Amino acid sequence: MTENIHLPTSFNFPAGEVLLIIKPYKWTSFDVVKNIRYLLKHHAQIKKIKVGHAGTLDPLASGLLIICTGKFTKKIESYQGLEKEYTGTFTMGETTPSFDKETEIDHTYSINHLTKKLLTKTTREFIGEIEQTPPVFSAIKIDGKRAYNYARNNQNVNIKSKIVHIKEFELPNIDLPIVSFRVVCSKGTYIRSLANDFGKKLECGSHLSSLVRTRIGEFNLANAMEIEEFKKMLIDLK
């Protein structure tokens, strides 16, 4: 899919545009949507415009976010189903309730048995179709409420596992306790859950300590823009 990528000489936002935006660290995906909508109203003089994102990124993640405007919001589901690529780091020997840095470390374990060979060998056990349980600190709805609302109130909640597909899982750099990774996976894969399951398999615990989405289908982070770049572009187009 290559239609209306983010730097044409002119825009027709109501008819539909696909914008490749770099989601800032600690922003929610909806924060980006609200900001883009605000900029379109104030700098493109569009009083009413539909804006949506194709695939949520957690606040503690950054990277590629596909933003659709106008009539292209009807295409969001097709973009959501595309293959994803992520890079980031796991911290071995430590677990957290949220499987990432949102919550404090709850357990620590020895990592003396870990070797590059063992770590690399273990990645192969996650290639293909795997059963994965989403984190309790996630946006999945249970009885009409987001799972993280239960978790933050210390309420027990039962989240069903699902099948996801991991196409590639490699560790380009190992400097224990930090392990760098690159993952190519299907829609619906939680990298936080992968971090947690990877640590369980190695009997030492692990949590996700950084995450960047680098690709969605044929859309690449290298072609995306910061929010401020988008704002400047709108101003320059006046």
C-alpha positions, 0 to 999 in steps of 0.5 A, spaced: 500 500 500 503 506 497 497 511 497 497 518 499 504 517 503 505 523 507 509 528 503 505 530 497 505 537 494 498 538 496 493 534 501 486 533 501 484 531 508 477 530 508 477 526 501 483 521 505 490 521 507 495 516 510 500 520 515 506 516 517 507 519 524 512 518 530 509 517 536 513 520 542 515 516 548 509 517 553 504 519 549 498 515 548 496 513 541 489 517 542 494 523 544 497 523 537 490 523 534 487 529 538 493 533 536 493 531 529 486 533 529 487 540 532 493 542 527 488 540 522 483 545 525 487 550 526 492 550 521 489 547 515 482 551 517 478 544 517 472 545 522 470 538 522 475 532 520 475 525 522 482 522 524 484 515 527 490 511 528 491 504 525 494 500 531 495 502 538 502 503 541 503 503 548 505 510 552 512 507 553 513 505 546 515 510 541 515 509 533 511 508 527 503 510 527 499 510 521 494 516 522 488 516 517 484 522 515 477 523 512 474 518 508 480 514 509 478 512 516 474 507 513 481 503 511 483 503 518 482 496 519 485 493 513 492 497 515 491 494 522 491 487 520 498 488 516 505 485 519 508 489 524 516 490 526 519 492 532 525 493 536 527 494 543 530 491 549 528 486 554 531 486 561 533 479 564 532 477 571 527 482 573 519 482 572 514 487 573 506 486 573 505 490 567 511 486 563 514 493 562 516 499 566 509 502 567 510 498 574 515 497 579 520 490 579 516 485 583 521 479 583 528 478 581 532 472 579 539 470 577 541 470 570 548 467 571 546 461 567 544 465 561 549 465 555 548 468 548 548 461 545 542 459 550 538 466 549 539 465 541 537 458 541 530 460 546 528 465 541 527 459 536 522 456 540 517 462 539 518 462 531 511 460 528 504 460 531 504 461 539 499 461 544 500 468 548 496 471 554 495 479 553 498 483 559 493 484 565 495 492 564 492 492 557 487 496 553 483 489 552 475 490 554 473 485 559 465 486 561 465 493 558 472 495 562 479 496 560 483 490 563 488 496 566 482 499 570 481 492 573 489 491 574 490 498 577 485 497 582 488 490 584 482 486 582 483 479 579 481 479 572 481 473 567 484 474 560 483 469 555 490 467 551 490 467 543 494 465 537 499 470 534 504 469 529 512 470 530 515 470 523 522 473 526 525 473 533 532 475 533 537 478 538 542 483 535 546 485 541 546 481 548 549 485 554 546 482 560 542 484 563 540 488 557 538 484 551 536 487 544 531 484 540 528 485 533 521 482 532 516 481 526 509 479 528 502 478 526 497 483 528 495 483 536 502 480 538 504 483 545 511 484 545 510 485 553 507 478 553 513 476 549 518 479 554 515 475 559 514 469 556 521 469 554 524 470 561 519 464 563 522 460 558 529 461 561 527 461 568 530 468 570 524 472 568 524 478 563 520 485 562 520 489 556 524 495 557 524 499 551 520 498 544 520 502 538 515 500 532 519 500 526 514 498 520 507 496 519 506 492 512 510 496 507 510 503 511 517 504 515 519 509 520 524 512 516 519 515 512 515 518 518 515 525 521 514 528 528 508 532 530 512 538 529 514 537 522 507 535 520 505 542 524 511 546 520 508 543 513 501 545 514 504 552 516 508 552 510 502 550 505 498 556 507 
